[in-house]
Amino acid sequence: MSQITRYGGSQLRRYGLKYDIDLRSPLEQDYAPDKIPAKTIFRSYPVSEAESEGDLPQSELAKRGAVEFDYQEPYLMMVLNAHSQLAFRCLFEDMLANDQPGDSLLFHCAAGKDRTGIAGFLILSALGVYYQSIRQDYLLTNVVYSAGDEQKLRKKLQDDQAAEFIKKMNASFNVFAEELDSAHQAVLDHYGSVTNYLREIFDLTPAKISQLQRIYLE
């Protein structure tokens, strides 16, 4: 988002970009600020604790208690730490507010795979997508990063051999899969189910889940 061109900015404006959710730290944001249309609402929801908490509500952060976990595991931190949970809760609140036809919302971090990957896992879970499909989608990130030819990548993902290609890719990048698997398992271990986690941590009641599905599913 910091390198977007003038043409890219006009495309976002025509696409109706209402919210730009930045999951990076304020320091990262200052170093490489987003370039967004004038009417787009910018939100700073840093997933990792920092000196400045961006737009996160301090009153809510003060009320939250953290679950004990291994600080050496960033993926566990992102699903179990109170600060990270608040960042994702704010993201969901904006997603629910983004309910007008023609409006859109994007979320991002720096590399687009870790903080964004966990956000994608949570969002797709709320939308009712099976975990194995979420896991497969997450692993496609590695294919995009490793591709030198955009047209060749597009062909691989669209031809009749796509299923076999993804199967091979899953086996090749199992280390990345294990990171997401650890976060998924941590949610199950601490909250019993992803549904319980979404309700308890993000206040995603059945009514709000239905609202999200109405907004973001075709």
N, C-alpha and C positions, 0 to 999 in steps of 0.2 A: 504493500500500500504506500510505502514511502517513495517508491520508484515509478508510480503510475504516471503515464503520459497525459497530455491534455486531451488526446483522443480517448484514452481510457477513462478519464474523468467524465467526459461527456457521455460515454456509454453507461457509466454508473448512474448518472443523472437521469438518462432516459429509462434505465431499468427501475427507477423509483427507489433508489437506495435511501431508506429513512434512518437506519441505525448502523453505525460502524462500531462494533464491539472489539476493543483492543485488550487482549489478555496479557500483554507484556508489562514489564515493570515501568514506572515513570521514567527511569533512567534510559531504558531502551526507547521509549517513546520520544524523549528529548533528542536522542542521538539520531533517530530516523523517524521523524513525524509523518503521520499519515497525510496523504493528499486526497481530500474528499470534496464532493460538491458542497457548495455554500449552505444548502438547506439540510444537509445530512447531520443527524445528531450523533456526536462523538461521545462514546462512553469509555472510560478508563477503569477496567476491572482487573487489576493485577492478580494473577493466580498465586504467585509467590509473595511472601511477606517482604515488604520493602519499607524504606524510611517514609515514603509518601504512599498513601493507600488509594490515590486516584479518586474515583467517584464512589468507592465503597462506603456505605453508611457506617460511621464509627459507632453509633449507638448499638447497631445490630452486631457488629464485630465484638464489642465489649461483652455482650450477653452470651456469646457462644463459647462452648467448652470443647476442647479438642480430644479426640480419641488417641490413645497411645499407639504409636507406630514407629517403624524404623525410618529415621530421618535420612538414611542412605538410599532409600528407594523413592525417587521422585514421583513415580506413578502412584504409589501408596499415599504419599503426601497429598497429591491432588484430589484424591477421593475421600480421605479421612481427616485432613487438617481443616480446622474451623475457618481459617482465613480463605483457603481455596474454595471451600464449600460455599462461602458467602459470595465469592466472585461468580460462581456458576449459578447461584440462586438469582443474582441480579441479571445475569444473562437470560434466564428463563422469564423473569418479569418483563424484560423488554420484548422477548419473543411473544408473550401474551398480549402486550400492548400494540404489537405490530399487526393489527387485524384489519387494516383497510385494503380494499382491492387496489392492486397496482403498486403497493409499497413492499419493500424488501429489506432484509437485514443480513449483514455479514459479520462473521467473527473471525479473528485471526490472532496469531502470536508472531514469532519471528521466523522460525523454520517451517511452521505449519504442520508439525507432526506430533508433538508431545502435548502441550497445553491445548492446542487445537484438536488433537486426537482424542483426548479425554472429553473435551466439550462435545465432539461429534458422537462419542460413545454414549454420553448422557442424553443428548438430544434424540438420537435414533432409538435409544431404549424407551424414552418417553413416548415416542411415536409408534411404539409397538413392534419394532424391527427385531427379529431374532438375533441373539448374540453372535452366532456363527456368521451371519451375513454382515454384521457390524465389523467383526474381526477380519473378514475377507476384504471389506471396503478399506479398513485401516491399513492393511498390508499393501494395497495398491499404491499407497504413498511411496513405497520403496521403488516401485516400477517407474513411477514418474521421475523420481530423483535420479534413477540410473539410466534413463533414456537419453540418448544423444540426439535422436532424430524424432521430432514431434510427429511426423507423418507415419513413421514406422510404428511408434507407440499407438497411435490412433487405430492403425490397421490391426495390431495385435489385440486390442481391446474390443474390436467390433466384428472380427471375422468369426467363422464357425468354430475355430479352435480356441476361443476365449476361455472356455471352462477348463480345458487341459492346461492352458497357459497359466491360469490363476492357481491351479493345483500345484504346478511346478514352483510357482513363485512363493506360495505358502510354505513349501518345504525349504526353499532357499533362504527365507527370511524369518525363520522360527524364533530367533532371538528377540526380534521386535514383537512378534506375536506373544511371547512369554511376558513381556512387560505389560501389555494390555490385559492378558490373562490374569496377571497378579492383581491388577486393580479390580477387575471383575470379581475375582475370588474374594478379595478383601471386603467388597461390598456385601457379598453373600455371607461371609463369616461374621461380619459385625451387625448386619441388619436383616439377615434371613432371606431377603430377596431384593431384587433391583426395585420392584414396585414399592416395597416398604421404605427403601432408601430415598426414592424420589419424593415420597409423601412426607417422610419425617424431616429430611434435610432441606428440601426445596419447596415444601408445602404444595406439592403437585397432587392435589386431590383428584378423584375421578372426574369431577367436572372440569378442572383445569386441563387434565390430560385430554379429555374430549375436545376442549377448545383448541389446544395445540394441534390436534389431529385435523380439526376442521380447517385451520389456517394453513397447515404445511403439507397436508397430504392431498393428492389429486383424487 
